[in-house]
């Protein structure tokens, strides 16, 4: 690990100034600190967001939950209102990584990092959520732009994520046992405007599957999912699973998600 200075701002405004000046934001540190230890990343200044209380709040506003960027995975998993009104989101948070990761990892850090196999981006995209930053609001469909790439500008900080509450939703994943990341994860959410299906772990980043969405809009059943052919040509193939296997997983996990969403 290379030398660095550590700043601990007490407000979003102070953190934004430090980030704009080149400081590297530190949320839960689950990715950044590990990469620093391996000397893959060498920021000269870290901006610890952990002392900014307003970034850790969770509140219900109308038909949506506004979750602060520094809310830990355990905070979301154990939040009584989320468990009652959006149980799929609480369940997703409860199964991220292991107990240590859930105790330290944050929703804002996960979404900003945009790991192609992370769980939270699938919930954000399937929910049609809005990413709120210190500068603007970004729709989920515009936010995720590929492998570890987002619409965030240099120095821009996520302050919260606004999740519209669906009529019903569910998240299914097959976990890679060593890393705890999903080989494939499927998050689906049904709204009055239609069904949204987001896939993680299968491609070069989280993505929506419009063919599955169209089929489920017509018939919200596992049988409708089975009739959709999943194209494997753009899916990942590695030592853990072939592209064809991941394509099959998308079908199987989506069917399970629909069945469980139906109760």
Number of C-alpha atoms within 10 A of each C-alpha: 14 11 8 11 10 13 18 16 18 15 14 20 11 15 25 20 14 20 19 15 12 16 21 22 23 21 25 25 18 17 15 19 16 13 14 15 12 11 11 12 14 18 17 13 19 20 21 20 23 17 14 17 14 16 20 21 15 22 14 16 11 9 11 18 21 21 25 23 28 29 26 23 26 21 21 23 21 14 14 13 15 21 15 10 18 21 20 24 23 22 18 21 23 18 18 21 20 11 13 10 16 21 15 16 23 27 28 27 24 21 23 21 18 24 22 24 23 24 31 25 29 30 31 27 27 29 26 21 23 21 26 21 17 15 13 12 16 18 17 22 15 12 22 25 16 16 15 14 15 16 15 18 9 11 18 18 24 25 22 26 26 25 24 21 23 22 13 19 26 25 28 25 25 17 17 14 10 6 10 15 22 22 23 27 27 32 31 29 27 23 16 7 7 13 24 25 27 26 29 28 27 28 22 17 23 30 22 19 16 13 14 24 22 18 18 23 17 11 12 19 19 20 14 17 25 15 11 15 12 19 11 17 11 11 18 21 16 7 5 10 14 15 18 16 17 24 20 17 20 25 20 17 21 28 21 20 23 26 15 15 19 13 7
